[in-house]
Every structure is written in structure tokens, then in C-alpha cells.
């Protein structure tokens, strides 16, 4: 009897990468793109800003702001932005752009904390609550902190990663592993008896053998 084992395994992984700076476009100019917004600033003075994320938060906190430009630790916010002009070191984006997987800790109105397996599980917790707008996940402890807003952003807290609720949670789809065991039928066995006589002097001996012929079915 022969036992043949055959198995086929298909595994399909679909991740939707979380949206992050410079990788999406939302109708207008886009998100976190190089260059400076060409428009009329909402404020006469630029705001101090140590990163494009902080500048983005300034824009979100001002209901008139629709666009922002971060340049050399300064933030300029705009209501309109006709186009983007080249300016080395400047980063521009829209108010509605999500902030996804940014290293740093959100410092806003605290809602709750839980322990989650990764940042995307933390993001899912935030999205499950109507009052949550931001999450910060600590890689070492697994602590998931959620907030109703994010007025400040501390990039020195490098063990945290933060996202706004608009970011997307990657999905994983895995097909079921299929294992098939196939047992071949036993081969046909044809037996044949063969007898031979031989002379032992005073006696005659008989000897027989049993021969087998295996016919395979494959």
C-alpha cells in the first residue's frame, strides 16, 4: 500500500498601508508635500513649530485654516492655497489630511488607556469610540492612550507612535489551508504456485515456490 500525501497552501496578505505624509491626495493640493503654499496667511505672524505635524495641529485648531506650510521651525496657516511654489525645506498640506503613524506623543484631552497588541489595534479602539480623535501607542508597554483632541505633539517621546482617527487599519485576509490525503488502491496481486521435483537418491523430494506479480494501478 502506498500513501501519497499532497497539500496546497494559499496564504494571501492584504495591508493596507496606513496613510502617511506625502502619500495621499485629497482633492486639493495633497498631504505633506514639498513646497510652500501660495496664498494669503490667516495670521500676520508665523507660529513657532518644530515639525510639520505640529504645524498641521495648529491648522486643525483654527476653524478658518484649510492649508498649512511648515518651514524652518515656523508655521504659516492659510484659508486658500492657489498653488504650491518651490521652496527647499518647506512642507505643505491640507487641514483634512490624516496624521498616521507619526513618532511622538499626542498631548490633548485624555480619554482612556488600555493595553493593545500593536498600534493598529490601538487605532481600532479609538475608532470604536465616537469621542476619540487621536491615539498614541507605546511600543514597549503596549499602552494605548486615546484623546478627544491633540493640541500639542511631543516628538521627543520617540517610543510612542500617534495617529488621528481618519487613518486606516490594515486588513489581513488568509485563505484556509487545504490538505488532501490520497491513498492509492492496493496493487493487483497475481499468485502462481510452481512445484519442482528432485532426486534424493532413495526418495523424491518436492519443492514449491510462490511467485507474485504486482500490477500497479498508476
C-alpha positions, 0 to 999 in steps of 0.5 A: 500500500502506498500513501501519497500525501499532497497539500496546497497552501494559499496564504494571501496578505492584504495591508493596507498601508496606513496613510502617511505624509506625502502619500495621499491626495485629497482633492486639493493640493495633497498631504505633506508635500514639498513646497510652500503654499501660495496664498494669503496667511490667516495670521500676520505672524508665523507660529513657532513649530518644530515639525510639520505635524505640529504645524498641521495641529495648529491648522486643525485648531483654527476653524478658518485654516484649510492649508498649512506650510511648515518651514524652518521651525515656523508655521504659516496657516492659510484659508486658500492655497492657489498653488504650491511654489518651490521652496527647499525645506518647506512642507505643505498640506491640507487641514483634512489630511490624516496624521498616521503613524507619526513618532511622538506623543499626542498631548490633548484631552485624555480619554482612556488607556488600555493595553493593545497588541500593536498600534493598529489595534490601538487605532481600532479602539479609538475608532470604536469610540465616537469621542476619540480623535487621536491615539498614541501607542507605546511600543514597549508597554503596549499602552494605548492612550486615546484623546478627544483632541491633540493640541500639542505633539511631543516628538521627543517621546520617540517610543510612542507612535500617534495617529488621528482617527481618519487613518486606516487599519490594515486588513489581513485576509488568509485563505484556509489551508487545504490538505488532501490525503490520497491513498492509492488502491492496493496493487493487483496481486497475481499468485502462481504456485510452481512445484519442482521435483528432485532426486534424493537418491532413495526418495523424491523430494518436492519443492514449491515456490510462490511467485507474485506479480504486482500490477500497479494501478498508476 
